[in-house]
Amino acid sequence: MGKVLGENTLIIQVFLPSMNSRKFIDTLSTMAKEKLKDYKYAIQDLRLVRRQTFSGEFFESGSWKYAHESRLEALRETILKQLSTLTET
């Protein structure tokens, strides 16, 4: 849970079984009608999430080393490749 500074806003992340998520959204809707101004929600499908930790090769002499510019360039190339694939169809 987090508070947005300067706003009357909270951000909350919850993990619910799929059978309870619809009831949760319905409850938020009821609260919005009665007490809340409004709300927004996003659904994250955890089956599609991939994670990877930084490997030990990036840790040296008690601190992390990271070649930001080369990684950023590789990311740019990947994005451009994906965009060109999308525009071809």
N, C-alpha and C positions, 0 to 999 in steps of 0.2 A: 504494500500500500504506500502511496506517495501523495504528498500535497503539492499542488501547483502554486508557487509563490505569487502573491498578488491577485489570486483568483479564488473564488469560492468553489474550488474544484478538488476532487480526490481522484487518483488513479489507482485502481485495484486490479491485481491479477489473481485469478482463481482457477483452480483445476477441478472440474466437475465431471462425473461420469455422464456420458451422452444422454442417458435417460433423465438426468436431473437438470440438464442445461436449459431445456425448453421451459421448465417450471421456474427456473431462476430468471430468465428473460421476462416471462409473464409477470413475475413478482415485481421486477424493476418497472415494468410498464404500469402496473397498478400504483406503485409508489410515485411514479412520475405524475400520474393523474391527480393524486391526492396531496403530495408534499414536495416532490422534487420539481425543479424547473424543467430539466430534461436530462437525458443521458445518451451516451454513445457507447457502442460495444464493438469489439472485433473478436472473431473466432479464429483460433490458431489450431490447425490440425497437426497434432504432435507426431502423427505417423509420417509426416513429410519433413520433419526437422532432422538435420544432420549437424553434429557438433564435432569439433576436433580441438584438442588442447595444443598449445605450442609445445613442440618437442624440445628436449634438452639442448639440442644444438643451438638454440637461440638464447641460452643462458650461459653467461661467461663472467667470471670474476665477481660474482654476487649481484649481477644485474642482467636485465634482458637486453639483448642486441637484436635489432630488427631492421632489415634493409627496406625501409618504408617506400622509398622512391621506386625501387625495382618491383616490389610487390604491387604498388599502385599502377605501374606501367603494365604489368601482367593483367591486372584487373581491367584496365582500359581496353587492352587488346581482346580480352574475353567478351567484354560488353560490345565492342564494335563488331566482333565476329557474330554475336547473337543478333545484333541489330541488322546486319547485312543478310542474315538468314531469314529474318522476319520480313524484310522488304522484298526479298526474292519471290515470296509466295503471294 
